[in-house]
Amino acid sequence: MTPRLFVVGAAFCGALVWLAVLFADSAPPFGATLLAQSGEPNASMVEAQVDPVLSLEFTRPVVVGTTTLFTATVSINPDEYAYLWSFGDGDTAIGRAVNHTYRRTGAFQVSVIATRGAQRLEAFETISVAPGDVIVPDEAIAELRCENNSPVEANNPVRLVASVARGRPVHYIWHMGDGDSIAEGAVVTHFYERPGRYMATVTASNLLTPNSPTCQSEVEILDETPMGLDIEMGGLLFSKRPVRFTAHLQRGTNVTFEWFVSDGTNHVGSELHHSFAERGNHTVTLRAANSRGALTSSKTYFVVGAPPTRIQGFNDSPKPPNTDITFGADVSSPEPVLFTWHWGDGSQPQTTASLLTTHRYRAAGKYGVYVVAWNEGGAVATTQIAYAGIDRPLVTGLALEGLLPLAPVNQPLQFSAVFSPTLAGGNYRHYRYTWDFGDSNITETTEPSVSHVYTQVDHFVLTVTATARVSDVTPALLHGATVVRVLPNIHAPLLARMTGFHGGRASDGGNVTPATPPAQEPDATATPETGPTDALPLPDPPTPTPSPTQTPTATPTATEMASDPLPIATNTTTPTSAPVEGGTIPPLPGP
């Protein structure tokens, strides 16, 4: 059995060799064709993808006054291409094989361009022209021709070519037709920025041609295909607050932008100003289109609830120790908020969903209360003073500036007393100022400013009393108070990040500016970010759901409001004659 199989196999192989020899003349070169693999009958032969190569040759040596033959060849189907020559001395020619005569010695770069439809090949060669015995005379110009490779998209190269049937030497000057653009040479390249039709004009000149001929070539510039579309967002993504989206396009002309928002909003234009009514994931899609094509870009953003914007606090003290004092906060917020209360007596903070709450102080004294109203979008805060077992002093005519309600321990702080309204003639030195810093330190000054260092981390009630030394000219007694919250000695920018607040003017009404965290950079699968700022010193929120309508139901007497409880912006302030914004201090009594 085995010998028979061997003989049959050998015979089959011999037949294959004989067939290969028989059809050798008609077989294509190795690597030039591929057999199409197909399950269908009559599978056809297809050409392999081989890139054509352009080369140029010329007769040597190249001598002045002697005709040189230049030949260009494309490795595949050379006769299907158009050929344009530039000889480096200002002369050009058209054709696959051309003759040229150099008039002077030197090195010249010869270039040839082969084109077939949109395909374009180039070849270059630097040649040396040797001196010769023949002098080539100048010749007048005849039959100037020009052309270009348009239509071309805007901001893409347009190649313009000029040539003459006779003439040497020839100087070419181009006017591109799009303004003051000018170029020199037989072959030039120009970029047109806007779509349209332009008339490029070339002038050929030499000394033997008194009337320099001109040639016009119409250039057609198309719209540039849109590319590199992106959506840029400017602002913060809070519900019920406007945010701006901007279309960013790397290239493209006469582009129309269309916006599609997942909440049903549509808009046409390069910018979209939009407010999201609800929190959650929202997809913004942008389409850019012109006559050449269209692009789309989509991004998904997570919109958080809008933060509170303004808060004021109050309480109904003074009351005896171990008696409930009612505390309240009046807050402006489009979304529900929670309240976290820091009582200033060493007890644990309390978080509530209600505007009103109560607290008991065991010992008599003045207590600085710090309250934060917050939601997932941000927070605002204010301070107030509670009096247990002692009378509340009359607030008349003094406010405090330069306050650092979130102040670092062991750092010098500068405070200033501000008269409201200002004293006529600036009679601030008619008063003696008594500063009680709330940490068992009391200082007297003759100026309405003072510096102090807190050495402990706690809440402190800072009071200042101004006593008149010239009672017949100025009021006899003025009083102001606020709360200073002293924290561990941390660098101020870090302190600002930890608290989640931004600095603002001191205000006895306790109004603050909401935090403005950096804008979210979304993508198609943006991960929602929920919950309050984790840097806030707040406990876990309670189970009650707060109501968006924050209206107090009790009307306790308002106490002195501390300044804006914000991170440190500066450690010094200059006394000012203007009242603090948002103050509730009445006018000075008396004349």
C-alpha positions as CSV (number, residue, x, y, z in Angstrom):
1,M,0.0,0.0,0.0
2,T,2.7,2.5,0.9
3,P,4.7,2.2,-2.4
4,R,1.6,2.8,-4.4
5,L,0.7,6.0,-2.5
6,F,4.2,7.3,-3.1
7,V,4.1,6.8,-6.8
8,V,0.7,8.5,-7.1
9,G,1.9,11.4,-5.0
10,A,5.0,11.8,-7.2
11,A,3.0,11.8,-10.3
12,F,0.6,14.5,-9.0
13,C,3.6,16.7,-8.0
14,G,5.1,16.3,-11.5
15,A,1.8,17.4,-13.1
16,L,1.8,20.5,-11.0
17,V,5.4,21.4,-12.1
18,W,4.5,20.8,-15.7
19,L,1.4,23.1,-15.5
20,A,3.5,25.8,-13.8
21,V,6.1,25.8,-16.7
22,L,3.3,25.7,-19.3
23,F,1.7,28.9,-17.9
24,A,4.9,30.7,-16.8
25,D,4.7,33.4,-19.5
26,S,1.2,34.4,-18.5
27,A,1.6,34.2,-14.7
28,P,2.1,37.5,-12.9
29,P,5.3,38.4,-11.1
30,F,5.6,37.0,-7.6
31,G,3.9,39.2,-5.1
32,A,1.9,41.2,-7.7
33,T,-1.4,39.3,-7.2
34,L,-3.3,37.6,-4.5
35,L,-6.0,34.9,-4.9
36,A,-9.3,36.1,-3.4
37,Q,-10.4,33.7,-0.7
38,S,-14.2,33.3,-1.2
39,G,-16.7,30.6,-0.8
40,E,-18.5,31.8,-4.0
41,P,-17.6,30.2,-7.4
42,N,-15.4,32.2,-9.9
43,A,-13.3,33.9,-7.2
44,S,-11.5,36.7,-8.9
45,M,-7.9,37.8,-8.8
46,V,-7.2,41.1,-7.0
47,E,-4.2,43.3,-7.2
48,A,-2.0,43.6,-4.0
49,Q,-1.8,47.0,-2.5
50,V,1.6,48.2,-3.7
51,D,2.4,51.9,-3.4
52,P,3.7,53.5,-6.6
53,V,7.1,55.1,-6.7
54,L,8.2,58.1,-8.8
55,S,11.8,58.4,-10.0
56,L,13.6,60.8,-12.4
57,E,16.5,60.3,-14.7
58,F,18.5,62.6,-16.9
59,T,21.4,62.4,-19.4
60,R,24.9,63.2,-18.0
61,P,26.9,65.3,-17.9
62,V,24.8,68.5,-17.7
63,V,26.6,71.3,-19.4
64,V,25.7,74.9,-20.0
65,G,24.2,75.4,-23.4
66,T,23.7,71.7,-24.0
67,T,20.2,70.1,-24.1
68,T,19.6,67.6,-21.3
69,L,16.9,65.0,-21.5
70,F,14.9,64.5,-18.3
71,T,12.6,61.4,-17.8
72,A,10.1,60.6,-15.1
73,T,8.8,57.2,-14.3
74,V,6.1,55.9,-12.0
75,S,6.6,52.3,-11.0
76,I,3.0,51.3,-11.8
77,N,1.0,52.5,-14.9
78,P,3.4,55.5,-15.6
79,D,1.4,56.6,-18.7
80,E,-1.7,57.3,-16.6
81,Y,0.0,60.2,-14.8
82,A,0.5,63.9,-15.7
83,Y,4.0,65.2,-15.1
84,L,5.1,68.8,-14.2
85,W,8.8,69.7,-14.1
86,S,10.6,72.6,-12.3
87,F,14.3,72.9,-13.2
88,G,15.4,75.2,-10.4
89,D,16.3,78.1,-12.7
90,G,12.8,79.5,-13.1
91,D,11.9,77.3,-16.1
92,T,9.1,74.6,-16.1
93,A,7.9,71.9,-18.5
94,I,5.1,69.4,-18.8
95,G,5.5,65.8,-19.9
96,R,7.0,62.5,-18.9
97,A,10.2,63.1,-21.0
98,V,11.3,66.7,-21.5
99,N,14.4,68.6,-22.7
100,H,16.0,71.5,-20.9
101,T,19.0,73.7,-21.5
102,Y,20.8,75.5,-18.6
103,R,22.2,79.0,-19.3
104,R,24.6,79.1,-16.3
105,T,26.7,76.9,-14.1
106,G,25.8,75.9,-10.5
107,A,23.7,73.5,-8.5
108,F,20.0,73.3,-9.3
109,Q,17.2,71.3,-7.6
110,V,15.1,69.6,-10.3
111,S,11.7,68.5,-9.1
112,V,8.9,66.6,-10.9
113,I,5.3,66.1,-9.7
114,A,3.2,63.3,-11.1
115,T,-0.6,63.5,-10.6
116,R,-3.4,61.0,-11.3
117,G,-6.8,62.3,-10.0
118,A,-6.3,63.0,-6.3
119,Q,-3.0,61.0,-6.2
120,R,0.1,63.1,-6.1
121,L,3.8,61.9,-6.2
122,E,7.0,64.0,-6.0
123,A,10.7,63.4,-6.8
124,F,13.7,65.7,-6.3
125,E,17.3,65.7,-7.5
126,T,20.0,68.2,-7.2
127,I,22.3,68.4,-10.2
128,S,25.5,70.3,-11.0
129,V,25.7,72.2,-14.3
130,A,29.2,72.4,-15.7
131,P,30.5,75.2,-17.9
132,G,30.4,74.7,-21.7
133,D,31.4,76.4,-24.9
134,V,27.9,77.2,-26.0
135,I,26.3,80.5,-24.9
136,V,22.5,80.2,-24.5
137,P,20.9,83.5,-25.5
138,D,17.9,85.1,-23.7
139,E,14.5,84.5,-25.4
140,A,11.3,86.4,-25.3
141,I,8.3,84.8,-23.5
142,A,5.6,83.0,-25.5
143,E,2.5,81.1,-24.5
144,L,2.2,81.6,-20.7
145,R,0.0,78.9,-19.1
146,C,-1.2,78.4,-15.5
147,E,-3.3,75.9,-13.5
148,N,-4.0,74.8,-10.0
149,N,-5.1,71.6,-8.1
150,S,-8.4,72.9,-6.8
151,P,-11.1,72.2,-5.7
152,V,-9.4,72.1,-2.2
153,E,-10.8,72.6,1.3
154,A,-10.1,75.8,3.1
155,N,-6.9,76.0,5.1
156,N,-5.3,73.3,2.9
157,P,-2.5,73.8,0.4
158,V,-3.3,74.9,-3.1
159,R,-0.5,74.3,-5.6
160,L,-0.4,76.8,-8.5
161,V,1.8,76.2,-11.5
162,A,2.9,78.5,-14.3
163,S,4.9,77.5,-17.5
164,V,5.8,79.0,-20.9
165,A,6.3,77.4,-24.3
166,R,9.4,79.6,-24.9
167,G,11.3,82.2,-23.0
168,R,14.3,82.4,-20.8
169,P,15.0,83.5,-18.2
170,V,11.4,83.9,-16.8
171,H,10.3,85.6,-13.6
172,Y,6.9,84.7,-12.2
173,I,4.8,86.8,-9.8
174,W,1.5,85.5,-8.4
175,H,-1.5,87.5,-7.0
176,M,-3.7,85.0,-5.2
177,G,-7.0,87.0,-5.4
178,D,-7.8,86.8,-1.6
179,G,-6.3,90.2,-0.7
180,D,-2.7,91.3,-0.8
181,S,-1.2,87.8,-1.0
182,I,1.8,87.7,-3.4
183,A,4.2,84.9,-4.2
184,E,7.1,84.3,-6.7
185,G,8.1,81.3,-8.7
186,A,6.8,78.9,-11.3
187,V,5.3,76.6,-8.7
188,V,3.9,78.1,-5.5
189,T,1.7,77.0,-2.6
190,H,-1.0,79.1,-0.9
191,F,-3.6,78.6,1.8
192,Y,-7.1,80.1,1.4
193,E,-8.8,80.6,4.8
194,R,-12.4,81.0,3.6
195,P,-14.5,79.0,1.1
196,G,-15.3,80.6,-2.2
197,R,-14.0,81.2,-5.7
198,Y,-10.8,83.2,-6.2
199,M,-9.0,84.3,-9.3
200,A,-5.2,83.8,-9.1
201,T,-3.2,85.8,-11.6
202,V,0.4,85.1,-12.6
203,T,2.7,87.5,-14.6
204,A,5.7,86.3,-16.5
205,S,8.5,88.7,-17.3
206,N,12.0,89.0,-18.7
207,L,14.1,91.7,-20.4
208,L,13.1,90.7,-24.0
209,T,9.4,90.8,-23.4
210,P,8.2,94.4,-23.2
211,N,4.5,93.5,-22.5
212,S,4.6,90.9,-19.8
213,P,1.9,88.3,-20.4
214,T,-0.5,87.3,-17.6
215,C,-2.6,84.2,-17.0
216,Q,-5.6,83.7,-14.7
217,S,-6.5,80.5,-12.9
218,E,-9.7,80.2,-11.0
219,V,-9.3,78.5,-7.6
220,E,-12.3,76.8,-6.0
221,I,-12.1,76.6,-2.2
222,L,-14.5,74.3,-0.4
223,D,-15.7,74.2,3.2
224,E,-13.2,72.7,5.6
225,T,-14.5,69.4,7.0
226,P,-15.3,69.7,10.7
227,M,-12.7,67.9,13.0
228,G,-11.9,67.9,16.7
229,L,-15.3,68.6,18.2
230,D,-15.5,69.0,22.0
231,I,-17.8,70.5,24.6
232,E,-16.4,72.9,27.1
233,M,-18.3,73.8,30.3
234,G,-17.9,77.1,32.2
235,G,-19.3,77.3,35.6
236,L,-20.7,74.9,38.3
237,L,-23.4,72.3,37.7
238,F,-26.1,73.1,40.2
239,S,-29.8,72.5,39.6
240,K,-31.8,75.6,38.8
241,R,-28.7,77.7,38.1
242,P,-27.6,78.7,34.6
243,V,-24.4,77.2,33.2
244,R,-22.6,77.9,29.9
245,F,-21.6,75.2,27.4
246,T,-19.3,76.2,24.6
247,A,-18.5,74.3,21.3
248,H,-14.8,73.9,20.6
249,L,-13.8,72.9,17.1
250,Q,-10.2,72.3,16.0
251,R,-11.0,72.9,12.3
252,G,-14.0,73.6,10.0
253,T,-15.6,76.5,8.2
254,N,-19.2,77.7,8.0
255,V,-20.1,75.2,10.7
256,T,-23.6,75.1,12.3
257,F,-23.8,73.9,15.9
258,E,-26.9,72.2,17.3
259,W,-27.3,71.3,21.0
260,F,-29.5,68.5,22.3
261,V,-30.0,68.1,26.1
262,S,-31.5,65.0,27.6
263,D,-34.2,67.0,29.3
264,G,-35.6,67.9,25.9
265,T,-33.9,71.3,25.3
266,N,-32.6,72.0,21.8
267,H,-30.6,75.0,20.8
268,V,-28.6,76.3,17.7
269,G,-25.4,78.3,18.2
270,S,-21.8,78.0,19.4
271,E,-22.9,78.4,23.0
272,L,-25.6,76.9,25.1
273,H,-26.8,78.7,28.3
274,H,-28.9,76.2,30.2
275,S,-30.4,75.5,33.7
276,F,-31.1,72.0,34.8
277,A,-34.4,71.8,36.7
278,E,-33.5,68.5,38.4
279,R,-30.4,67.0,39.9
280,G,-28.9,63.8,38.5
281,N,-27.3,62.7,35.3
282,H,-27.9,64.8,32.2
283,T,-26.4,64.2,28.7
284,V,-25.5,67.1,26.5
285,T,-25.0,66.3,22.8
286,L,-23.4,68.7,20.3
287,R,-23.6,68.3,16.5
288,A,-21.3,70.4,14.2
289,A,-22.1,70.3,10.4
290,N,-21.3,72.0,7.2
291,S,-21.4,71.1,3.5
292,R,-18.5,68.7,3.9
293,G,-19.7,66.6,6.8
294,A,-20.9,66.4,10.4
295,L,-19.5,65.5,13.8
296,T,-21.2,64.8,17.1
297,S,-19.9,64.9,20.7
298,S,-21.8,63.8,23.8
299,K,-20.9,64.3,27.5
300,T,-22.8,63.2,30.6
301,Y,-22.8,65.6,33.6
302,F,-23.9,65.0,37.1
303,V,-26.0,67.9,38.4
304,V,-26.1,68.4,42.2
305,G,-28.7,70.4,44.1
306,A,-28.1,74.1,44.3
307,P,-26.4,75.2,47.6
308,P,-27.8,77.7,50.1
309,T,-26.8,81.2,49.4
310,R,-27.5,83.2,52.6
311,I,-28.0,82.5,56.3
312,Q,-28.7,84.5,59.5
313,G,-29.0,83.1,63.0
314,F,-31.0,84.2,66.1
315,N,-31.8,82.9,69.6
316,D,-34.1,84.0,72.5
317,S,-31.4,84.3,75.2
318,P,-30.7,85.5,77.8
319,K,-32.1,82.7,79.9
320,P,-31.0,81.0,83.2
321,P,-28.6,78.1,83.1
322,N,-30.1,74.7,82.5
323,T,-33.0,76.3,80.6
324,D,-33.8,75.6,77.0
325,I,-32.7,78.4,74.7
326,T,-34.3,78.3,71.3
327,F,-32.0,78.8,68.3
328,G,-33.1,79.5,64.8
329,A,-31.6,80.1,61.3
330,D,-33.1,82.0,58.4
331,V,-31.6,80.5,55.2
332,S,-32.1,81.2,51.5
333,S,-31.8,77.9,49.5
334,P,-33.6,76.6,46.4
335,E,-33.0,73.0,47.6
336,P,-33.5,71.4,51.0
337,V,-30.7,71.8,53.6
338,L,-29.6,70.4,56.9
339,F,-28.3,72.4,59.8
340,T,-25.3,71.5,62.0
341,W,-25.0,73.4,65.3
342,H,-21.8,73.8,67.3
343,W,-22.8,75.1,70.7
344,G,-19.5,76.4,72.0
345,D,-19.7,74.7,75.4
346,G,-17.7,71.5,74.6
347,S,-20.8,69.4,73.8
348,Q,-21.2,67.4,70.7
349,P,-22.5,69.1,67.5
350,Q,-26.1,68.5,66.6
351,T,-27.5,68.1,63.1
352,T,-31.1,68.9,62.4
353,A,-33.5,69.2,59.5
354,S,-35.5,71.9,61.2
355,L,-34.8,75.6,61.3
356,L,-35.4,75.7,65.0
357,T,-33.8,73.7,67.8
358,T,-33.0,74.1,71.5
359,H,-30.0,73.8,73.8
360,R,-29.2,74.1,77.5
361,Y,-26.1,75.5,79.0
362,R,-25.1,74.2,82.5
363,A,-23.0,77.2,83.5
364,A,-23.6,81.0,83.3
365,G,-21.7,82.8,80.6
366,K,-21.5,84.0,77.0
367,Y,-21.3,81.2,74.3
368,G,-20.4,81.4,70.7
369,V,-22.7,79.3,68.5
370,Y,-21.6,78.2,65.0
371,V,-24.2,76.9,62.6
372,V,-23.7,75.5,59.1
373,A,-26.5,75.1,56.6
374,W,-25.5,72.6,53.9
375,N,-26.6,70.2,51.2
376,E,-24.8,68.3,48.5
377,G,-24.2,71.5,46.5
378,G,-22.4,73.4,49.2
379,A,-22.8,75.2,52.5
380,V,-23.1,78.6,54.2
381,A,-22.5,79.4,57.9
382,T,-22.9,82.0,60.5
383,T,-22.4,82.6,64.2
384,Q,-24.4,84.0,67.1
385,I,-24.0,84.6,70.8
386,A,-26.0,83.0,73.5
387,Y,-26.3,84.4,77.0
388,A,-26.9,82.0,79.9
389,G,-27.4,83.5,83.3
390,I,-26.1,87.0,82.3
391,D,-27.8,90.0,80.7
392,R,-27.4,90.8,77.1
393,P,-25.5,94.1,76.6
394,L,-27.1,96.8,74.4
395,V,-25.6,96.8,70.9
396,T,-25.1,100.4,69.9
397,G,-23.0,101.7,67.1
398,L,-20.0,99.4,66.9
399,A,-19.2,96.6,64.4
400,L,-16.1,94.5,64.2
401,E,-13.9,94.2,61.1
402,G,-10.9,92.1,60.3
403,L,-12.6,89.1,61.9
404,L,-11.3,85.6,61.3
405,P,-14.2,83.4,62.5
406,L,-12.2,80.3,61.3
407,A,-8.9,81.5,62.8
408,P,-5.6,79.6,63.4
409,V,-4.4,79.2,66.9
410,N,-1.1,80.8,68.0
411,Q,-1.2,83.3,65.1
412,P,-1.5,87.1,65.6
413,L,-5.0,88.4,64.5
414,Q,-5.8,92.1,63.9
415,F,-9.3,93.4,64.9
416,S,-10.9,96.8,64.3
417,A,-14.0,98.5,65.7
418,V,-16.1,100.4,63.2
419,F,-18.5,103.1,64.1
420,S,-21.9,103.1,62.4
421,P,-22.6,105.7,61.3
422,T,-19.1,107.2,61.1
423,L,-18.1,109.9,63.5
424,A,-18.1,113.4,62.2
425,G,-14.5,114.6,62.0
426,G,-13.2,111.1,62.8
427,N,-13.2,111.6,66.6
428,Y,-12.2,108.0,67.3
429,R,-9.7,109.0,69.9
430,H,-12.4,110.5,72.1
431,Y,-13.0,106.9,73.2
432,R,-11.2,104.4,75.2
433,Y,-11.7,100.8,73.9
434,T,-11.9,97.8,76.1
435,W,-11.4,94.5,74.3
436,D,-12.6,91.2,76.0
437,F,-11.3,88.3,73.9
438,G,-13.3,85.7,75.7
439,D,-10.2,83.7,76.7
440,S,-9.7,85.6,80.1
441,N,-7.6,88.3,78.3
442,I,-8.8,91.9,78.4
443,T,-7.0,94.8,76.8
444,E,-7.6,98.6,76.7
445,T,-6.5,100.8,73.8
446,T,-6.9,104.4,72.7
447,E,-7.2,103.3,69.0
448,P,-10.1,101.4,67.5
449,S,-7.9,98.4,66.6
450,V,-6.0,95.7,68.4
451,S,-3.9,92.6,67.8
452,H,-4.4,89.3,69.7
453,V,-3.2,85.7,69.7
454,Y,-5.5,82.9,70.8
455,T,-3.5,80.1,72.4
456,Q,-6.4,77.5,72.6
457,V,-8.7,75.8,70.1
458,D,-12.3,76.8,71.0
459,H,-15.1,79.2,70.4
460,F,-14.6,82.7,71.8
461,V,-16.9,85.6,72.2
462,L,-15.0,88.8,71.4
463,T,-16.6,92.0,72.7
464,V,-15.4,95.6,72.5
465,T,-16.8,98.5,74.5
466,A,-16.0,102.1,73.6
467,T,-16.3,104.6,76.4
468,A,-16.4,108.3,75.6
469,R,-13.8,110.6,77.2
470,V,-15.5,113.7,75.9
471,S,-19.1,113.0,76.8
472,D,-20.6,116.3,75.6
473,V,-19.3,115.7,72.0
474,T,-19.7,112.0,71.5
475,P,-22.0,109.2,72.8
476,A,-21.0,107.9,76.2
477,L,-21.0,104.1,75.5
478,L,-20.8,101.9,72.4
479,H,-20.7,98.1,72.3
480,G,-20.1,95.4,69.7
481,A,-19.6,91.6,69.9
482,T,-18.9,88.6,67.7
483,V,-17.7,85.0,67.8
484,V,-14.2,83.8,66.8
485,R,-13.8,80.1,66.2
486,V,-10.1,79.1,66.7
487,L,-9.0,76.0,64.9
488,P,-5.7,74.1,64.9
489,N,-2.8,76.0,63.3
490,I,-3.2,75.0,59.7
491,H,-2.0,76.9,56.6
492,A,-4.8,79.2,55.5
493,P,-5.4,77.7,52.0
494,L,-5.6,74.2,53.5
495,L,-8.0,75.6,56.1
496,A,-10.1,77.0,53.3
497,R,-10.3,73.6,51.6
498,M,-11.1,71.8,54.8
499,T,-14.1,74.1,55.6
500,G,-15.5,74.2,52.1
501,F,-16.0,78.0,52.3
502,H,-14.6,81.1,50.6
503,G,-13.7,84.3,52.2
504,G,-15.9,87.4,52.2
505,R,-16.5,90.7,54.0
506,A,-17.2,90.5,57.7
507,S,-20.9,91.0,58.5
508,D,-22.7,91.2,61.8
509,G,-25.7,89.6,60.0
510,G,-23.7,86.4,59.4
511,N,-24.2,86.3,55.6
512,V,-21.7,84.3,53.7
513,T,-20.9,83.3,50.1
514,P,-21.4,79.6,49.3
515,A,-18.5,77.4,48.5
516,T,-17.5,77.2,44.8
517,P,-15.8,73.9,44.2
518,P,-13.9,73.3,40.9
519,A,-16.1,72.4,37.9
520,Q,-16.5,68.8,37.2
521,E,-14.7,67.6,34.0
522,P,-17.2,65.0,32.6
523,D,-17.0,62.2,30.2
524,A,-19.4,59.8,28.6
525,T,-19.5,57.8,31.8
526,A,-19.2,60.4,34.5
527,T,-19.6,59.1,38.0
528,P,-22.1,61.1,40.1
529,E,-20.6,62.8,43.1
530,T,-23.1,63.0,46.0
531,G,-23.2,64.0,49.6
532,P,-22.0,67.1,51.4
533,T,-18.4,68.3,51.3
534,D,-16.5,65.7,53.2
535,A,-14.2,68.4,54.7
536,L,-17.1,69.9,56.7
537,P,-16.9,69.1,60.4
538,L,-20.4,67.6,60.3
539,P,-21.8,64.3,61.7
540,D,-23.9,61.9,59.7
541,P,-27.2,63.5,58.6
542,P,-30.3,62.5,60.4
543,T,-33.1,60.6,58.9
544,P,-35.8,63.4,58.6
545,T,-36.1,64.8,55.1
546,P,-35.8,68.7,55.2
547,S,-38.3,70.8,53.6
548,P,-37.2,73.2,50.8
549,T,-39.2,76.0,52.3
550,Q,-37.1,77.3,55.2
551,T,-39.4,79.6,57.1
552,P,-38.9,80.0,60.9
553,T,-42.0,79.5,63.0
554,A,-40.8,81.4,66.1
555,T,-39.6,85.0,66.4
556,P,-37.0,85.1,69.1
557,T,-35.1,88.4,69.7
558,A,-32.1,88.6,67.4
559,T,-28.7,88.6,69.1
560,E,-25.5,90.1,67.9
561,M,-24.4,88.3,64.7
562,A,-20.8,87.4,64.3
563,S,-18.9,88.1,61.2
564,D,-18.7,86.0,58.1
565,P,-17.4,82.6,59.3
566,L,-15.1,81.9,56.4
567,P,-11.5,80.8,55.9
568,I,-8.7,83.2,56.4
569,A,-8.1,85.7,53.6
570,T,-5.7,88.0,55.4
571,N,-4.5,88.5,59.0
572,T,-4.6,92.3,59.0
573,T,-7.2,94.9,58.2
574,T,-7.2,98.7,58.2
575,P,-10.0,100.4,60.1
576,T,-12.6,101.8,57.8
577,S,-15.1,104.6,58.3
578,A,-17.8,102.8,56.4
579,P,-20.3,100.5,58.2
580,V,-20.1,96.8,57.5
581,E,-22.3,95.4,54.8
582,G,-25.5,93.8,56.2
583,G,-25.1,95.3,59.6
584,T,-28.1,95.7,62.0
585,I,-26.5,98.3,64.3
586,P,-28.8,101.3,64.9
587,P,-27.6,104.9,64.4
588,L,-25.7,106.6,67.1
589,P,-27.8,108.2,69.8
590,G,-27.5,111.9,70.5
591,P,-26.4,114.7,68.3
